[in-house]
């Protein structure tokens, strides 16, 4: 039953709820305007692929030195992240440049590209990939035997952290996979390692009988596990969109309205996922090693090489956002309140960033001080290219609107299954 029909029935049956109904009627306009949709439960789950994918996700033998698994940076008990501003890689001193992104609903049709900079994407119509590996790209890829098995951006994304020297592969000189001269050789060596483990070989053969196994099968299995295990479709917001009007409190409904209006959140966070499709420069503070010799990170620019893409990062989907702190590509904020304050301050927020809270990780986790960008010229360049909403300080919220918006984000978008 459509939400509009449910609202009309409620008004007729219970006029005493006029205030709540006014909120529902107003919110319904924005549901239609911004194409908000409930997330659907995954269908046609392949149990054999799921079991294999789950085994691989938690198995440290996917890493070159057998000391890191996918779950190291994407712990289900930590909102599918690691609770850190920036992840730790193959050694304690190896700080990964970007925050571990959450894994919720990444197989949704709106997620055409993955990673913070969108460097892995899949075109459903053309059935073509764009990835850091040329062997997988285009209409007639060199390794079509891999791409025809992958089948999604999520599956393709899964096979790249394992060949990152800092994340999982290991530094050169530490293991044969790390010493491989090409990505293809590293993938081949990893598959040979895994297929020499009887338990894993049996799971592969059960999931993909009578097939010549390659890294594409590994990516496909990991994607099947992730799309099933981390599908979030039972938030109060989803139940509300499915017609359960009491699923959201009045405060959460007001927050959803503020999200859609004065908060201007829908500039980047619209659709079913409330994000995931847009790349934007929100003048986020930069910490950590960055992507070049001077600790800079220009985000999407490294993929497109267009000046307009400098400092742009993919806006994340917002289901379970309350569980996925710290926030932004460099993990610079530890609370939703700080995130909202960042947006309301506009580009000035980058000048006011207080990095002292990072000290609690620097000794206990990283064993070193994290770089924090304070160079006035670099900050100016980032602000100059920021989204117009940030440059013009167009997001203005009253204290009550902030409170309601945070209530919507914290409660209305949290799936009880992952909270517990």
C-alpha positions in Angstrom: 0.0 0.0 0.0 1.4 3.4 -0.9 2.3 5.8 1.9 -0.2 8.4 0.5 -3.1 5.9 0.8 -2.1 4.9 4.3 -2.0 8.6 5.4 -5.5 9.3 3.9 -6.9 6.3 5.7 -5.4 7.3 9.0 -6.9 10.8 8.8 -10.3 9.4 8.1 -10.2 6.8 10.9 -8.6 8.8 13.6 -9.0 12.7 13.3 -7.6 13.0 16.8 -4.1 12.4 15.4 -4.3 15.6 13.3 -0.8 16.9 14.4 0.9 13.7 13.5 -1.0 13.5 10.2 0.1 17.1 9.3 3.7 15.9 9.7 2.9 12.8 7.6 1.3 14.8 4.9 4.2 17.2 4.7 6.8 14.5 4.8 4.9 12.6 2.0 5.6 15.5 -0.4 9.3 15.1 0.2 9.1 11.3 -0.1 7.8 11.8 -3.6 10.0 14.8 -4.5 13.3 13.1 -3.6 12.3 9.6 -4.6 12.8 8.1 -1.1 12.2 4.3 -1.2 12.3 1.5 1.4 15.1 -1.0 0.9 14.0 -4.5 0.0 15.2 -7.7 1.6 17.7 -9.5 -0.7 16.2 -12.2 -2.8 17.5 -15.4 -4.4 20.4 -15.8 -2.0 22.8 -18.5 -3.2 23.6 -20.3 0.1 26.8 -22.0 -1.2 28.2 -18.7 -2.4 27.1 -17.0 0.9 28.9 -19.7 3.0 32.1 -19.4 0.9 32.0 -15.6 1.0 31.5 -15.6 4.8 34.5 -17.9 5.2 36.7 -15.7 3.0 35.5 -12.5 4.6 36.9 -13.6 8.0 39.9 -15.5 6.8 43.3 -13.9 7.3 44.8 -16.2 4.7 43.5 -13.7 2.1 46.3 -11.4 3.1 49.9 -11.8 1.9 51.3 -12.3 5.4 48.2 -14.1 6.8 47.6 -11.4 9.4 44.7 -9.3 8.0 41.2 -10.2 6.9 38.4 -8.2 5.4 36.8 -8.1 8.8 39.9 -6.4 10.3 38.7 -3.1 8.8 35.0 -4.1 8.4 34.0 -5.5 11.7 30.3 -6.3 11.9 30.5 -5.5 15.6 31.7 -2.0 14.8 29.1 -0.9 12.2 31.1 -2.8 9.5 34.0 -0.4 10.1 36.9 -0.4 12.6 36.0 2.5 14.9 39.2 4.3 13.9 39.7 7.6 12.1 42.0 5.8 9.7 42.6 2.1 9.4 45.8 0.3 10.3 47.2 -1.9 7.5 49.6 -4.8 7.4 51.8 -3.4 10.2 50.9 -1.1 13.1 52.8 1.7 11.6 51.0 1.4 8.3 48.2 4.0 8.4 45.7 3.7 5.5 44.9 7.1 4.0 41.1 6.9 4.1 38.5 5.8 6.6 37.0 2.3 6.3 33.6 2.9 4.6 30.6 0.9 5.9 29.3 -2.0 3.9 25.5 -1.6 4.2 23.4 -2.0 1.0 26.4 -1.7 -1.3 24.9 -4.0 -3.9 21.9 -1.7 -4.3 21.2 -0.6 -7.9 21.9 3.0 -7.0 25.5 2.1 -6.1 27.1 2.4 -9.5 30.6 3.0 -8.1 32.6 2.1 -5.0 35.5 3.3 -2.9 35.6 6.9 -1.6 36.8 8.1 -5.0 34.6 5.8 -7.1 37.5 4.1 -8.8 35.6 0.9 -9.3 32.3 1.1 -11.2 30.1 -1.2 -13.2 27.7 -0.3 -16.1 24.8 -2.7 -16.0 23.6 -1.9 -19.5 27.0 -2.4 -21.2 28.1 -5.0 -18.6 31.5 -3.2 -18.5 33.8 -2.3 -15.6 36.0 0.6 -14.9 38.7 -0.3 -12.4 42.4 0.4 -11.5 43.2 -2.8 -13.5 43.2 -2.3 -17.3 42.8 -6.0 -17.8 39.3 -5.8 -16.5 38.0 -2.7 -18.2 36.0 -2.0 -21.3 33.8 -4.1 -23.7 36.4 -6.6 -24.5 38.7 -6.9 -21.4 41.8 -8.9 -21.6 40.6 -10.9 -18.5 37.1 -11.5 -19.6 37.3 -14.8 -17.8 37.4 -12.8 -14.6 34.8 -10.1 -15.5 32.2 -12.5 -16.7 32.2 -14.0 -13.2 32.2 -10.8 -11.2 28.9 -9.4 -12.3 28.8 -6.3 -10.0 30.7 -3.3 -8.8 30.7 -4.9 -5.3 32.3 -8.1 -6.5 35.0 -6.1 -8.4 35.7 -3.9 -5.4 36.3 -6.9 -3.3 39.4 -8.0 -5.2 41.3 -4.8 -4.9 42.1 -4.4 -1.1 43.8 -7.8 -1.3 46.4 -6.5 -3.8 47.0 -3.2 -1.9 50.4 -3.6 -0.4 49.4 -1.4 2.6 46.0 -3.0 3.2 46.4 -6.7 2.8 49.0 -7.8 0.3 52.0 -7.0 2.4 55.2 -5.0 1.6 57.5 -6.3 -1.0 60.0 -8.8 0.3 57.6 -10.2 2.9 55.8 -12.8 0.9 55.4 -14.2 -2.7 52.1 -12.4 -3.3 53.6 -9.1 -2.3 56.5 -9.8 -4.7 54.3 -10.5 -7.7 55.1 -8.1 -10.6 51.5 -7.5 -11.7 48.0 -7.5 -10.2 47.1 -10.5 -12.3 50.0 -12.5 -11.0 49.2 -11.6 -7.4 45.6 -12.7 -7.8 46.8 -16.0 -9.4 49.1 -16.7 -6.5 46.4 -15.9 -3.9 44.0 -18.3 -5.6 46.6 -21.0 -5.7 47.2 -20.6 -2.0 43.5 -20.8 -1.2 42.8 -23.8 -3.4 45.6 -25.7 -1.7 43.5 -25.5 1.5 41.1 -28.4 1.4 38.3 -26.8 3.3 38.3 -23.7 1.1 38.7 -25.7 -2.1 35.7 -27.7 -1.2 33.6 -24.6 -0.6 34.7 -23.1 -4.0 33.8 -26.3 -5.8 30.5 -26.5 -4.2 29.6 -22.9 -5.0 31.0 -23.0 -8.5 30.9 -26.6 -9.7 32.8 -27.6 -12.9 34.3 -24.1 -13.4 37.9 -23.0 -13.9 38.3 -20.9 -10.7 39.9 -17.5 -10.7 39.9 -14.3 -8.6 36.5 -13.4 -10.1 34.9 -16.3 -8.2 36.4 -15.0 -5.0 35.0 -11.5 -5.6 31.6 -12.9 -6.6 31.4 -15.0 -3.4 32.5 -12.1 -1.2 29.8 -9.9 -2.8 27.1 -12.5 -2.2 28.0 -12.6 1.5 28.1 -8.8 1.8 24.9 -8.1 -0.1 23.1 -10.6 2.1 24.7 -10.1 5.5 24.8 -6.3 5.4 21.5 -5.6 3.8 19.8 -3.1 6.0 16.0 -2.9 5.3 14.3 -2.8 8.7 15.1 0.7 10.0 12.2 2.8 11.3 12.5 4.9 8.1 12.0 1.8 6.0 9.1 0.6 8.0 7.6 4.1 7.7 8.0 4.2 3.9 6.3 0.8 3.8 3.2 2.4 5.5 3.9 1.9 9.2 3.3 5.5 10.2 4.0 4.9 13.9 7.5 3.6 13.1 8.9 7.2 13.3 8.4 9.4 16.3 7.2 13.0 15.7 10.8 14.2 16.4 12.1 11.8 13.8 9.5 13.0 11.3 10.4 16.6 11.9 14.1 15.5 11.4 13.2 13.9 8.1 11.5 17.1 7.0 14.5 19.2 8.1 16.7 16.7 6.2 14.7 17.4 3.1 14.3 21.2 3.5 16.4 23.5 5.6 19.2 21.0 6.1 19.6 20.8 2.3 20.9 17.2 2.8 19.2 16.0 -0.4 21.6 17.9 -2.5 23.8 14.8 -2.0 21.7 12.3 0.0 18.6 11.5 -2.0 17.0 8.3 -3.4 16.5 5.0 -1.7 19.9 4.9 -0.1 20.0 8.6 1.0 23.4 8.9 -0.7 26.0 6.9 -2.5 25.6 8.5 -6.0 27.1 12.0 -5.7 30.7 13.1 -5.4 31.2 16.4 -3.5 33.9 18.6 -2.0 32.5 19.5 1.5 35.8 21.0 2.6 36.6 18.1 4.9 39.7 18.4 7.1 42.6 16.3 6.0 44.6 14.1 8.3 46.9 11.1 7.9 49.3 10.2 5.2 47.1 11.3 2.3 47.8 10.2 -1.2 50.9 12.1 -2.2 54.3 13.1 -0.8 52.8 16.1 1.0 49.9 14.2 2.7 47.4 15.7 0.3 44.3 13.8 -0.9 42.4 15.1 -3.9 39.9 12.3 -4.0 37.9 11.9 -7.2 40.5 13.9 -9.2 42.8 10.9 -9.2 40.2 9.0 -11.2 38.8 11.6 -13.6 41.8 14.0 -13.8 39.3 16.8 -14.1 40.0 20.0 -12.0 36.3 20.1 -11.0 36.8 16.7 -9.2 39.5 17.9 -6.9 38.8 17.1 -3.2 35.5 15.4 -4.1 34.5 12.2 -2.4 31.5 9.9 -2.7 28.7 10.7 -0.3 28.0 7.6 1.7 24.5 6.0 2.0 23.0 6.8 5.4 21.5 3.6 6.8 23.0 2.9 10.2 25.0 6.1 10.1 24.9 6.4 13.9 26.9 3.1 14.1 29.7 4.1 11.6 31.7 6.8 13.3 34.2 8.4 12.8 32.9 10.3 9.7 34.1 11.6 6.4 36.8 10.2 4.1 39.5 10.9 6.6 37.6 10.0 9.7 37.9 13.5 11.3 34.7 13.7 13.3 33.6 11.3 16.0 29.9 12.4 16.4 26.9 13.3 14.3 26.7 16.6 16.2 30.1 17.5 14.9 29.2 16.5 11.4 26.1 18.8 11.4 28.2 21.6 12.9 30.6 21.2 10.0 27.9 21.7 7.4 26.4 24.7 9.2 29.7 26.4 9.5 30.4 26.0 5.8 34.0 26.2 4.6 35.0 28.0 7.8 34.7 24.6 9.5 38.0 23.5 8.0 39.8 26.4 9.7 38.2 25.6 13.1 38.9 21.9 13.1 40.1 20.7 16.5 42.3 17.6 16.1 43.1 17.1 19.8 40.6 14.2 20.0 42.9 12.2 17.7 45.5 11.9 20.5 43.7 9.0 22.1 44.5 6.9 19.0 48.0 8.2 18.2 49.7 6.4 21.1 47.5 3.3 21.6 46.8 2.5 17.9 49.1 4.3 15.5 52.2 4.7 17.6 52.8 8.1 15.9 51.3 11.6 15.5 48.9 11.9 12.7 49.5 14.6 10.1 46.8 17.4 10.2 46.7 19.8 7.2 47.0 23.4 8.4 48.7 25.0 5.4 46.6 28.2 4.5 47.2 27.9 0.8 46.0 24.2 0.6 43.0 25.0 2.8 42.2 27.9 0.6 42.3 25.7 -2.6 40.0 23.2 -1.0 37.6 25.9 0.1 37.7 27.6 -3.3 36.5 24.3 -5.0 34.0 23.4 -2.3 30.3 22.7 -3.0 28.3 25.9 -3.3 26.3 25.1 -0.2 29.5 25.1 1.8 31.1 28.1 0.1 28.0 30.2 0.6 27.2 28.9 4.1 23.6 28.1 2.9 22.8 25.4 5.5 21.1 27.1 8.5 19.5 25.2 11.3 17.9 26.2 14.5 18.9 24.3 17.6 15.6 22.4 17.5 16.0 21.5 13.9 19.5 20.2 14.6 18.2 18.1 17.5 15.4 16.7 15.3 17.7 16.0 12.4 20.1 14.1 14.6 17.2 12.1 16.1 16.2 11.1 12.5 19.8 10.1 11.6 20.5 8.3 14.9 17.2 6.5 15.5 15.2 6.6 12.4 18.0 5.2 10.2 19.3 2.6 12.5 18.4 -1.1 11.9 18.0 -2.9 15.2 19.7 -6.0 13.8 23.0 -4.2 13.5 22.6 -2.1 16.6 22.5 -5.3 18.7 
